Amino acid sequence: MGADFAAAEHGRACLVALEDFKIFKGNDLHVREQIAEHFASIDDRLTVLEAGGPMISAAIDGEYFTATNPTWGTGLTLSSGARTTFSATEAALSIVGATRQVIPHFIRLTCVAAGTGMTSVQFGLIADTGNRYSAGGTLLTPYNANLGSATAAASTQRVGNLAMTAATAPRQLARVTAKTAAAPTWAAGDSITLWFGSPGSGAVGSTSGTTATDLEFVVPPAVLYNAGLRYTLLLHYWAPAQATSPTVEVSMGWWERTP
């Protein structure tokens, strides 16, 4: 987005200078019109960016992707049954990539069935080198948010009770206590959203209680890349005293770019 602003300002300055020195005369009028049209298109782009934020630019360029659970209304099992503590070798969600940078935008989990037991809902985000995925879960289908782009996603996304290999060079990005309440803590309809680096609307309602709540949390921005080698983003989930796992629907968005 900064490059667009710089290009626009530079172009306007050049056009003013050309006017001042009266370079465009006579038969050069069509060239002047072409330049004016070019910078008008940049103005249009900047207007869109100002209205919709930086991810609009990624979508315009065919670099923004989304994914949801395969069947809307049907939840995915989030974890093993008694996932009561953090485990480095179990994750609720993973993103694995290699050839492009992946810049996560948001992850949203919506509870379908609450599970049983538990006294709180805990999440942890870790980035690591290598492909940490081993087995399990549901493979999501990513879609390019630009209907006019044929660019396919270069990363894979899986959700639900994932077996992961041992950590190699983990970076602990964020910890979130999403909710605290008496069992089952989760309520059908709970929506938990993690925004990477950019705030959403903020937490709505209380983080405790048994009624469905919309909860939004800002976590640090992340740029996932490993110089052309595999890398993994892991969303870990655990819930003290959990007996059976909740099921959730998922929605997520991210940006992919060539470094």
Secondary structure, 3 states (H helix, E strand, C coil): CHHHHHHHHHHHHHHHHHHHCCCCCHHHHHHHHHHHHHHHHHHHHHHHHHHHCHHHHHHHCCCEEEEECCCCCCCEECCCCCCCCCCCCEEEEEEEECCCEEEEEEEEEEEEECCEECCEEEEEEEEEECCCEEECCEECCCEECCCCCCCCCCCEEEEEEEEECCCCCCEEEEEEEEEECCCCCCCCCCEEEEEECCCCCCCCCCCECCCCCEEEEEECCCCECCCCCCEEEEEEEECCCEEECCEEEEEEEEEEECC
